[in-house]
């Protein structure tokens, strides 16, 4: 499933936020699962993956008794701080307090569709970040094209 868009929501007193109905309506329990994994993202954000997508990504990382040090450090941080969250009947997930604190989220949140996951961000911080990125859009597009070319030329290495 391709996640796109920007949605403003409220985090209630019980730390719940609704997954946008436009997204929920497109989720297939057979393909995506019935729950999500919530994990710390970059730049004070939380990343939310459908459970089967997250589990598939986790299973594709190489297994080893002696993993690469950088990968081991990343996995220790990612998986130890992640939480499995199941939507209630109203489509809301409960965000653990430690993750709210980590991302600096309070009562309002913007939910971004970012290809294979959703990102939860502070609306004011996101507005600033979005404006900065839009001002550099041409440069960002060109860097992305070069990165895609490198991936094609190196077989994804």
N, C-alpha and C positions, 0 to 999 in steps of 0.2 A: 504494500500500500504506500502510496506517495502522499506524504503530509505536506500541506501548504497552508498559507494564510496566517492571519494574526487575529487573535480573539482576546478581548478584555473580560476578565472575570473577577469575582470576589472570593476571598478565602474567608469562610465563616469562623465563628468562635470555636468550633470543634476541629479547626484546621482542615476543613474539607473544601475542595474546589471541584466544580463540574467540568468533566471532559466535554468540549463543545459537541452539541448534538449533531452537527454536520459530520464530525469525525466518527462519533459513536455509531451513526447509522450506516457507515461504510465498513465497519469492522466485522469480520467473519470469524466466529469462535473456532471454526475448524482450522482456519489459516493463521489467525492471530492470537488465539487463546481468549480467555475470559477476563484476564487481569493485565496488569502492567508491572514493569520494574521502574522504579524511580531512583535516580542516582545523581550525585553531584556532577555538574557539567563544568564548562569553562566560564570564566568571567562572571562569577556569582550567579549561576543559573542552576536549574535542576533539569535533567534530561529524563524523559519518560518514553519508554519503549513498550510496544505490545509484548506480552510475555514470550510468545514463541519467537519473535524477532530477536529479542535479547538473548534467549537461550541458544538460538542458532548462531548468533555472533560469538557467544561464549564458547560454543563447541568448535568453532573454526580456528580459534587460536591454538597454536601448537602445544601439545601436551609434552611435558618433560619433567624428569625428576630434578634436573638442573637447568631451570629456565634462564633465559637472558635476564640480566639484572634489571634493566629498564622495564622490561615486560612484567617481571615479577613484582616490581614496585608499583607499577600501574594497576595490575590485577589486585594486589593486596588492598590498595586504596579504593578502587572501583567497587569490588564485590563486598568488601567489609562495610562500606557506607551505603550500599544499595538496599532498597526495601521493595518487597513484593506488595503491591497494593491492588485491591479488588474493588471495582466500582460498586456502589450500593444501587438500589432500585431506581434512584434518581440520577444515576450516572456520575456520582461524585466519588472522588478518591480522598482518603485521609492522608495528609502529608505529615510524616513524623516531625515532631518539634525540632529535633536535631538538624534535620534537613532544611526546615524553614529558617532556622538560625544561620546555618551555613550559607544559604543563598541570600540572606538578608531580606526575605519576603515577609510582608506584614498582611494587610487586609486586601490589597489589590494585587493582581497579577496579570501579566499578558502571556498568553499561550501562543507560541509560534510553531507552525508546521515547518520542519526542517528535514525534508527528504524522507528518512526512515524513522524519525523520532519527533517528539514534541519537546519544546523547551519552555520552561516556566521562568519568567524574568520579572524583575521589578519594572513597572510601566515607565517610571521617570528615567531610570537608567537605560532602558531599552530605547526610549525616544531619542535620547542623546546619542546612543550607539548607532541607531538606525540612521540618524541625520549625518553622522560622521562617515558611515559606510556609503550612503547615497552620494555624498560629496566626492567620494573616490570611486564611484561605480565603474567608470571606464577602466581605471587601473586594476580594479578587482577582477573584472571580466577578462582582461588580458592575462593576468597571472593565472586565473583558472584555466584558460585555454592552453597556456604553456604547460601547466601541471597535467592536463589531460593528454597533451601530446607526449609528454615524458612517459606517462603510464602506458600509452599505446605502443610507444617505441621500445619500451623495456618489458613488455608483456605483463604489466601490472606490478613489476618489482619496485 
